[in-house]
């Protein structure tokens, strides 16, 4: 549903329930198509739970009997020791040692053996029942597809159109028409990319692996000994042995890697404006002495900056009438006051403050917001937690009730997470306007695969398939695609990592003995290594079938045809989200 309300009001009033209803109905339709019997599955799962309870009970019993075994053995040792110490060994042995031994041999050990046999039998029954449950659920599990999250997001929120995979035209649009730096992902590797447009304005929600060269401190130590002459009270000199641990350290370059998730949104509004903001730390605070002091301090900081800008002419900041917006949004480095006020009208300020203070519907103030001309970037903590890839294997289960629960909860959170990633933009009326210029993609984003999507595919396959044999670190995977005449894309995958060479530095330290000592510090020198691997990618699903929103009846035929044309077997192919890939 297209909506002109504020994001919080839209989500609360109808989008949340509309989306949840679509997801519930879809799962029940899949269940109907699969023919899986809910009653039969519930019976199997109940039997499984009973068997699991029996196994847990048996393991507890085995623990108790093992404790009895240990206690009995300890008693035997104690009796033997007491008998020896008292000198009445034979009598005490006959009276106590023999009954304990009889109890051990006839009761404890056979009891443990019986419990182990019972556990083995029940575990076999459990495994057989679980295999039966998996087989029963297989028709439903096989119906799950990659695109469900994206499909129902755009059905519920029709202002957004999501791509099945990120085409090169979408990336080119962001770069050529909105100014996304072509070297944006230098030092990065795209792990997941969800792209689309909001009323014609392009965006991409991406998760990437970022690399930079940091440093690490290595330590080494030695223990030194010497004899020190100490004069006693009687005047005699006595040699005393002294020891000291000498610890040295060296700091060396160390490759660092981290995952980040960002929403990149292109829009023509306020093209000369740039600013940054991070979570303020005061949004959502209840009234109170400390909270009010923090808010007053934040406001004074803004006012000082505004006075300094006026006095020095170094900036254009003037304080907004809405003090809550000014302190909580806190974009003090804005460089075009006129466009900032045009963008954040009184209504936009009001809606942004509502979003920042909300504690129950969205995620409150958990996002950073950067604007550079026509490019807007949102990075929120909640975005790092959602699995945007939508891998259908996540939904495979042998328990229908649990499968239904997880399927519904996952997609509800998927919608909430992606919607509230857009929400900071949707508080601004200008950002909800349709694109005024003609999109180079027209109504169809095209099928040519972007190099971001190629990187995502390679990372999905796994860096171990591409990394240099000497690499001991994570790898930054970069892809260079070349379209072929038959609609496929040839990709050169470069995996960049580091080999490790053991090194040692000798650091000299003074010891307590008055001498210099060589302390070895062992460290690893990280040497760049890279390897190129060819890969082929091609679409496996027609757009007409994709837009129909159903399970693709032609999928296997298309895959087989593409494989046969390239002389490949299905064992060498990886399928992901409307694309197939094979490493040459």
N, C-alpha and C positions, 0 to 999 in steps of 0.2 A: 504494500500500500504506500503510495506517495503521500508525504505528510509535510505540512507547513508549520506544525506546532514545534515547541521547543523539544530537544531530544529527550529530556527527562519525562515531559508530559506525553510525548508520543509513545515512548517505550512502555510507560506505566499504564496508559489508557487502553492501548490495543495491540501494539506491535508484539509485546511479550507473549500474550495469549494467542494471538494469531499465528505466530511462528510455532509455538509449542503445540498448537492444535494440528498444524500441517505435519509436524514431525511424528506426533502420535498416530495420526491417520496413515501416514506412509508406512510406519513399522507394522501396523496391523494389516495393511495391504500386502506387505512382503510376507507376513506370516500366513495369510490366506493363500497366496500364490505357492508358498513352499509346501503346504500340506502338512506341516508339523502339527501334531496333536498336543495341545497345551496340557490336557489331562494326563496323557501318557508321559510327557516330559516331567510333569510335576510328580508323578508316581516314581519315575526313575530317580529323580533328584532326591525325593524323600528317602528312597532306599539307600542312595549314596550317603546321605547325611546320617542315616542310622549306622551304616558301615563305618563312616568316619568317627562317629561317637564310640563305636565298639573298639576301633583302633586306638583312640585316645584313652579309653578306659583300660585297654590291654597294656598300653605303654606305661600308664600310671602304676598298674599292678606289677609290671616287670621291674620298675624302679623300686617299688616297695620290697619285692623279693630279693633284689640285688642288695638292698640295704640290710635285709635280714642275713644274707650270705656274708656280707662284710662284718656284721656284728657277731655272727657265729664264729667266723675265723678269728676275729679279735679275741673272743672269749676263749677259744682253744689255746691261743698263744698265751693269754694271761694265766690260764690254769696251769699250763706247762711251766711257765716261769715261776709261779708261786710254789708249785710242787718241788721244783729243783731247789728253790731258796729255803724251803722248810725241811728238806731232807726226807719228806714222806712221799717220795715220788710215786711209788707203785700204788699205794692205797688211794691217793688223790686222783691218780690217773684213771684207776678203775671206777671210782665213784662219780667222777665228773667228765673226764676226757672222753670216755667211751660213749656215754649218752649224747654228748654234744656232737661227736663224730657221726653217730647213728642218725641224729636229727638232720645233720648236714647232707649226708649221703642219701637218705631215704625220703626226705621231705623238701629241703630247700632246692637242691640241684634239680631234681625231677620237676619241681614246681616251675622253675625258670625255664626248663626245657619245654614244658607244656604250654607256657605262655608264649614262648617264641614260635612254637608250631601253630598255635591259634592265631597269632598275629600274621604269620605268613599266609595262612589260609584266608583270613579276612581281607588282607591286603590284595590277594589275588582276586577275590570276589569284587572288591572295590574297583580295581583296575578294569575288570571285565565290564562292570556296570558303567564306569566312566567312558570306556570305549563305545559302549552301546549308546550312551547319551550323546557323545560326539557324533556318531553316525546318524542318530535320529535328528540332530540339529543341522547336519551338513547341508540339506537343501536350503535352509534359511541362511546359513552362513555364506553360502556361495552367491546369494543375491545382493549382498552389500557391495556398493560401488564407491569410487573415490569422490564423487562430486556431490554427495548428498548435502554436506554442510553448505557449500556454495549455492546449490540449487534452491534450498529452502530459505536461505538468507535473502536472495533476491526476489523470491516469491512473496515473502512477508514484507520486505522493504523495497518497493519497486522503483525507487529513485536510483537504486544501484544495479548495475549490470556487472557480473563477474565473469572473467574469462575462465575457460576450462583449464588452460595453462597460459603462461605469460607469453604472448607473441612478440616478435621483434618490433612490430608497429607500435605497440603500447610503450615500449621502452624508448623508441625513437621519438615518439610524441612528447614524452616527458623531457627528453634531452633537447630536442630541436625547438619546440614551441614553448616550453616552460622553463628552460634553463637549468635542468639537472646536469650537474657537472659530469661529463663523460668518464672522468676518472674517479667518480664517486666511490666505486668499490675497489679502488686500489688498496692492496693490503687486506682485502676482504674476500670471502667466498660465500656465495649465496647458498643457503641451506634449504629454504622454502620461500616461494614467491606466490602470493595471491594477488592478482591484479584485476582491474576493472575500471569502471568509470561511475561517477556520481553526476547524473544529469549532463553527461558528455565530458565532464572534467576527469582526467585520468588519475588513477592512484595505484599504488602497489604497497601491499603489506609484506614486508620481507624480514626473514630471519637470516642472519649471516654470521659467519665466523670471522672475527677480526683478529689481526696479528700485529704485534709491535715488538720491538726489541727492548726488553727491560733489563734488569740486572738481578743477580743472585749473590748472596754472601756465602762463601764456603769457609769451613773451619777445619783446622788441624791442631793436634796437640801432642806433646811429648811429656814424659815424666822424668825429671832429673833428680839425682840423689847426690848428696855430699856429706862429709863429716865436718861438723862444726865443734870447735873446742869451746867448752863452757866451764867457767871457774865455779867450783862448788863453794859452800860457805866456809869450809875449812881451808880454802886456798888452793886446793888441788885442781888441775885442769883435766876435764873429762871430755872425751869425744862423744858427741851426740849425732846420730844419723838424721839428716833432714831430707824431706822430699818436697817437690813442688811440681805442679802441673802448669806448663807453659802453653797457652792457647793463642794461636794466630788466626787471622782471617784475611781473605782477599775477596774483592767484589769483581765479578766478571759478567759479561753480557749473557743474557738468558732470554730465549724466545718465549713470549707470552701470547696466550690465545684466550678469547672470550666470546661467548655468544651474545648478540644483541638483536632486538626486534624493533623495527620502525615502520611507521606508516608514512609514505611519501605521497603527497597530494599536490597536483598541479591546478592552479586557478589564476585567472587573469586579474583578479581584484587586487588593488594596491600594489602595482608592479614595482614601485620604487621603495617599498618599505622592507626593512629587515629588522628583526629583533629576536631575542631568545628569552625564555623563561623556564624555570625549574620549579618543582613543588615548593611552595612557600613555607610549609611547616606550621602555618597558622590557620589554614582553612579547616572548617569544621570544629573549631575550638568552642567549647561552651563558655558562657560568660563566667568570669571569676577574676580575682585579683591578678594572678599570674598571667592568665590568658589575655586580659585587657592590657597589661603592661607590655606583653609581646606585640600586640596589635599596635599600640601607641608607638613603640620603638620602630616598627616597620613603617608606619606612616611618617614619622620624623625623618627616616632615612630617605624616603621618596621626596619629601619637601626640601631636604638639604640638597639632594641631587638637582632638583628643579631650580633652586636658587643659584647653585653653582653654574648650571647651564646658562642661565640668564646673565649672570655676572661675567662669565668668561667667554661666552659665545661658543663654547665647545660642544653644545648639544641643543636640542629643541624641546626637551621635556617640560611639559606643563601639567600640573596635577589635575586629574579628572575630578569632577564633582562627586562621582561615586567612589568614596574612599575605600570601601571594601574591595572593589574591583582593583583599584590601583595597588593596594598592598598585597592582595592575594594573587593576582595575575603577575604583578611584579616584573613587567617588561621594561626595565629602566634603560636598557640600551637601545631602544627604538630610535631610528634615525630619520623618520619622516612623520612629524607630528600630525600633519594634515591628513595623510592617508591612514595613520593609526586611528584617528578619531572617526574617519569615514568608515573604516572597517568595524571598529568597536563602537557602534552607536550606543545610545542609552539602553536600548532594548538588548543589544548583544552583551553589554556589560552586566545587566541584570541576570540574563540567562547563564552567563559564564560563572557568576558568583553562585547561583543556584547549583550548577554542576560541581563546582569546587567544594561546596559545603555539604553536598548530598552524602549520606552515610548508609542509605538503605537500598537504593535502586541501582546506582552505578558503582564506581570505584573511588569516588571522591577525588582529592587532588593527588593523583599518583602519576602525573604525566609531565614530561618536558615538551615544550613547544618551540620550534625554531622556524623562522620564516626568512627566506632569502629571495627577495623578488617574488617571482611567481611560484616558487617551490615552498611548500610547507611540510615540515617533518614533525610527527608526533611519536614520542617514545614513552610508553607507559609500562609500569611494573606488571600489570595484569597481562599485557600482551606476551610476556616471556613465558607464561605458564600454559597457554592454550596450544593444542596440537593442530596447527592450521593445515597440515598436510592431509588430514582426513583419511589416513590409511585404513582401508576396510578391514584389515586383519585385527584392528582394535576391537571390532564388534563381534568377532567370533567367540562363541561360548557354547558350553554344553547345558547350561541352566537357562531356560527360556525367561524366567522371571528376572534373573540378574541381567540377561542380555537386553531385555526391554528397558529396565531401569537405567542401565548404563547408556544405551543408545539415546534415550530421551534426555537424560541429564547432560550428556556430552554435547548434544546439538543445541540445547538451551544455553549452555555456557559458551559455546562457539558463537552463537548469535549475539549474546550479551557482550562478549569480549570484543568482537569485531565492530559492533554498533557503537560501543563506548570508546573505541579507538577513533572513530569518526566524530564522536559527540563534541569534542572541543571545537571542531570546524563547523558543526551544525548549529552551534549557538550563534553563529554570525550569519545574519540574513543574506549578505552578499555571497557567501560561500555556498548557499543553497540555490543560487541562480543558475540557470542553464548556461552552458558554454555559448558565448556569442560568436566565436569564430568557428569555421567548419573544421571538424575533426578529420585529420588525414586518414583515419580508419573508416570513416563513414559509419554504416550500420554493422559492419563486420570487421572485427579486429584482425582477421587474417589467420592463416595457419602456420606461417613461418615461425619457427621456434626461436625465442630470444636467447642470447648467450647467458642471461641470468637463469633461465629455465634449464639450459644445458648444464650449468653448474649445479643446480638443485638436483637434477637427475644423477649426475656423477656422485654427489654427496650421498644421495639415497642409496646408490649401489654400494658405496662404502669406499673410503679413501685407501683402504688396504689393497684394493684392486688397481690402484693407480700410483701409489707412492713409490719413490725410489727405494730399492732394497736396503740402502744404508740409512734410511730415515728412521730416527728414533723419537720424533716428535709428532704432534698433529701436523696436518698438511693444509695449505691453502690451495684449493683447487680452482683453476681458472680454465675457461672454455672458449675456444675460438671456432664458431660454427661456419660452415659453408654449405648453402642449399644445393641440392642436386636436382637433376632434371626430372626425376620420378617422384618428387615431393618429399623425399627424405632429406635429412640434414647430416652432413659429415661433420664430426666434431673432433678437434684436436684438444685433448684434455691434458693440461699441464698441472702436475702436482708438485708443489714447492714445500720442502720441509728442511730438516737439519739432520746431518750425521753428527755423531758425538765422538770426539777424540779425547781420550784421557790425558790430562796434563798434571804437572805438579810444580808449584812455586815453593821456593825456600825462603822463609821469612826469618830473619835473625832477631832474637829477643834476648834481653838481659835476664839472667837467672839470679836467684837469691844467693848463689855461690859466687857472684861477682864476675861471671863469664858470659860471653855471647854464645847462644845456642842456635843451631839451625832447626827450625820447625817446618816440616813438610806440610803443605796444604794441597790436597788433591782436588782438582776441579775438572770440569768438562768444557772443552772448546766446541762450540756449535758451528758447524761448517755448512753453508747452504748446499742443498742437493735438489735436483729437480728431474722429473721424468715426464715425457710426453707419451700419451697413449691414444690411439684412434678409437673413436666410438661413433656409432650411427644411431640417429634418432629419427623416428617418423610417427606421425599421427596414426591412431588405430581406430578412431571413431569419427563418423561423419557428423557434421554440425547439425544436420536435420534430426538425427537420432538423439544427439545431446540435448537439443532444445525441446524435444518431446518429453524429456524428463523421465523416461522409463529405463528399464534394464535393456541393454543393447543386445538384440537377438543376433546381430551380425558380427559381434565382437570376435568370436573365435575364427570365423571365416576370414575376416580382414587380417587378423594376426597371422593365420596360416599362409595366406596369400603373400603377405609381406615377407615372411620368413622364407618361403619357397623361392621368391624372386631373388633373395640374397644368399641362398644356399646355407641358411642357418637352421639350427634345431631350436625347439622351444626351450631346451635346457639352458641355452646361452642368452636368453632374452629376459629382460626385466621390464615389467609393465607398471606404469605409474601415471595415474591421473590423465588418461587420454593419450598417453605417449608410450611408445615402446623403445627400448634401447638395447643395443648389443655391442659388446667390446670386441673389436676386431682382433 
